[in-house]
Amino acid sequence: MANNKNHFQFNNIPDLSGKVAIITGGSAGIGESCAFQIARKNCTVILGCRNKSKGELVVKKIQEETGNNNVECILLDLNDLKSIKSFAEMFLSKYDQLHILINNAGLMPNGGLERSKDGFEIMFATNVIGTHYLTVQLLPILEKSMPSRIVNVASSFYIITKFVKTSVEILNDEDYYNRFLQYGRTKAIIMLLTFELDRRLRAKGVNNLYVNTNDPGPVKTQAYYKRVNKGSVMDKFISLVFAAADEGSLTQLYLATSPEVEEQNIHGEYYTPIAKRDKVKSDYTKSEKEAEKAWSAVEKLIKEKIPDYPGANI
């Protein structure tokens, strides 16, 4: 857990009675930790999970340990645009408010290049296309429910864009594929989309929807354990540096729940552990021009796959 020098800890999360939250990738790791913590504060929590049976086990555990029965899992596969649309429709048929959207789900596969059901490189599909499409599907209800929050989970790996060419087009080009570079590029693009969404909302006069992004820091997630043998020398060494999932969840929980976000008017910012505002250190990732280009390119790709998609309308 975080030490006492950190100004935000779980006990700083306010009572969230009457609030509704969606957390993607909530069946394990940081997402699961976020779900537990806000459920303890009386929030209604919807987990968007690709593995529904696993998500339902987490729901049951949260309900039993917190006493909050307003927790459920809805099937969501961010690699499949149809699944995302179905998730949004299901949610909107059951709820008339949404105050918190934590786009926590992310992917970095072990092997070579894979394609999603829609033909996108799979990291690009999950980390960028799926996250953006879900967010714009839910924008109207987030605006209706203001004050509300969107938290997009990024990574310090975005920094690779200081050194390598990056664009939305490259992300789907197998000639440029390297899984480490791809991961960093996708996280840089989601940061650009975060900043662009915030600018568009503010230009529209929407000032009570707080859109921010964060790096959880190095965290021992399920993906970590897939790559490192538990108990090995490498595991013991990395354990000295990597935080537990609970600590990794603190920064996004700060952006999702802290009263300071509204009190200090925190919009379109990038935060690092624990709950610290940070400067974006890549010219590409802080460029408004590149953000506009990324937004337009992602929207175009979605429209190509879903002909009746009207666009983000913002």
Secondary structure, 3 states (H helix, E strand, C coil): CCCCCCCCCHHHCCCCCCCEEEEECCCCHHHHHHHHHHHHCCCEEEEEECCHHHHHHHHHHHHHHHCCCCEEEEECCCCCHHHHHHHHHHHHHHCCCCCEEEECCCCCCCCCCCECCCCCEHHHHHHHHHHHHHHHHHHHHHHHCCCEEEEEECCHHHHHHHCCCCCHHHHCCHHHCCHHHHHHHHHHHHHHHHHHHHHHHHHCCCCCEEEEEECCCCECCHHHHHHCCCCCHHHHHHHCCCECHHHHCHHHHHHHHCHHHHHCCCCCCEEECCCEEECCCCCCCCCHHHHHHHHHHHHHHHHHHCCCCCCCCC
